[in-house]
Amino acid sequence: SEFIDNLIGFTKRGIAGKRSTIEEVVEFWDDSRGQTVVAANRYFDQRFLEVNDLWVAHYRAIEMGSYAMGRLGLDYIPGMKDIEREIEAQGFKIPVAADHTSANDVNAMRYMFNVLKFV
């Protein structure tokens, strides 16, 4: 809908109409089978909650940041870009696709989580 498009900016970000929702869901389901998925679209959730005057903090970002803080021995709670930078400094390359979609964000976050389990 126009409301959702304005909220998350599919058209503005140039990804509107590239894939159908069902294609994204089927691919996500297939890729996630047997996996523990730790994912969220923080910016979508934040904007949605702000519009409805409900925003406090995003628990998924805090959970992932707190987990990474302990696993990487950091003295601050890192954001996703910080986690990516720290992991890449240890020789891992995050397989991030050129286009910014929910599926690609989930795949990048899942990869970072799996790396963090073993560092």
Residue pairs with C-beta under 8 A, 6 or more apart in sequence:
4 10
5 11
5 16
7 44
7 47
7 48
7 51
8 41
8 43
8 44
8 47
10 16
13 100
14 99
15 99
15 100
15 101
18 99
18 101
19 101
24 101
24 102
24 103
27 103
28 102
28 103
28 106
31 103
31 107
32 106
32 110
35 110
36 113
37 106
37 110
38 60
38 63
38 64
38 109
38 110
38 113
39 60
39 105
39 106
39 109
39 110
40 58
40 60
40 61
41 102
41 105
42 58
42 60
42 61
42 80
45 58
45 60
46 55
46 58
49 55
49 56
61 79
61 80
62 77
64 80
64 83
64 109
64 112
64 113
65 77
65 78
65 79
65 82
65 83
66 77
67 113
67 116
68 74
68 78
68 82
68 83
68 86
68 112
68 116
69 75
69 76
69 77
69 78
71 116
71 117
71 119
72 78
72 83
72 86
72 87
72 116
72 119
74 82
74 86
78 86
80 109
80 112
83 112
83 116
84 94
84 96
84 108
84 112
87 94
87 112
87 115
87 116
87 119
88 94
90 119
92 115
94 108
94 111
94 112
95 107
95 108
95 111
96 104
96 108
97 104
97 107
